[in-house]
Amino acid sequence: MVSFSSAFFMAYYHGTMWVPIFITSLAILPITVFVFLQYPLWYDILYSTYICGSLYRPKQIIRQYVRTVQSEFSASRQRTLDRAYDDLRYVSSNLGVNDDNMANQALAFYRIALERSFTRGRRSEHVQAACLYIAFR
């Protein structure tokens, strides 16, 4: 950048002086806009790194928020397990096995799959079928 600027001013030194000043001011404009737009990001980084103490010392409000998220998570997990139990009973009854013990066993396998994130990215019907297969064996 320095070599470009020096070559630029040497080329236009003998001519009119307003041309290099005008072009330089136009070249500085994007740099100024970039710095202006990145300032809030730098401020947040420095604030959270050096000034913000709540990052390492959670306050009561943060604990309450975490508790709320955990309770909603467990309610969602329970809804998933209830739906899976209904589906497991439906599939096992369609296969001619009307034993609730098998559905409970398959649900236990499904719970393990949920806890180990085996269901993520897979269709729940396929995981339920695999759990039923394991329970039937």
N, C-alpha and C positions, 0 to 999 in steps of 0.2 A: 504494500500500500504506500509505503514511503517512497519507494523508487518510482512508482507510477505518479505520485504527486510531484516529485522533483522533476521528472521528465516532462510532465504536463506544464508546470510553470516555466521551465526553460524554453519550451516550444512557443509559448504565448507571451514570453517576457517582453519582446520588442513590439508586440502589437498592442491592442487595446487591453487595458488591465481589467476591465469589467467582465470580460468573457470567462477567464479562469475562475474569478471569484463567484460568478453566477453558477458555473458548472460545479464548483466545489460545494457551494451551498445546497445544490440539488443532490449531490452525492451524500452529503451529511444527513439529509432528511430521513432516509430509511433507517440509518443507524440510530438516530434519535428516537424514531418511532419504536424501533425494536427495544431499546433500553427502557423507554417509557412503558411498554407493554409487559416487559419482564420484571419490572420493579415489584409488583405485588407478590410474585412468586418468590423472589429473593427475600422479601420482607418476611413472608410466611416461613421460609426455611430457616432463616436466622432466628426468628422469634421462637419457633418450636424447638430449635436446637439449644439455644442459650438462655432464653428468658422464661419460657413456659415451664412451670414446675408441676403442673397437673399431669404431665406426661408420665412421670415416675411415681407420683403420689396421688392415687385416685381419690377423688372426693366422694361424698355421699351421693351426689346426683349421678355420677358416673356408675356407682355401684347399683343404684336403683334402675338405671337404664339397662345395665347388663342383666339384672334379675328379670326385668320385663322381657327382654329378648329371649332369655333362657326359658321362661315360662311359655312364651308363644311358640318357641321351638319344640318344647315337649308336647304342647297341645297339637301341633302339626304332626309330630311323630306319632302321637296316639291316633290321630285321624287316619294316618297312612296305615298303621297296623290294623285298625278296625276294618278299613276297606280291604286290606289284604286278607284278613280272616274271612270276611264275607265271600270274597272271590275264591279263596281256597276251599271253603265249604261247598260253594256252587260247583266248582270244577270236580271236586272229589265225588259229589253226589251224582254228577253227570257221568262219571266213570263207573258208577255202581258201588262206590264205597261210601256208606252212610255212617262211618265211624267218626265221631267228633274227636276222638283221641288222635287220629291221623292228622286232622286239620290243626289240632293244637301242636303236634310235633312239627308239622310243616311251618306253622307260624313261628315256632322257636328258631327254626333254621332261617326263616325270613328275617327275624329280628337280628340274628347274627350278621346276615348279609347287609342289613341296613346300618348296623353299627360300624361295620368295616368298609362302608361306602361301596359295596359291590353293586348296588342298584343304580348308582350314578352312571348315566349314559346308556342304560339298558332299559328295555321295556319291562314294566312291572309284571306283565303277564308271563314273560319268559322266565323271570326270576322266580315267580310263584310256581310255575310248572317245574322248574328244577328243584325247588324245595319240596314239592309234593312227591317228585320222583325219589328224592333221598328219603323222605319219610316212609314211602311205600316199600322201599328195599329193606 
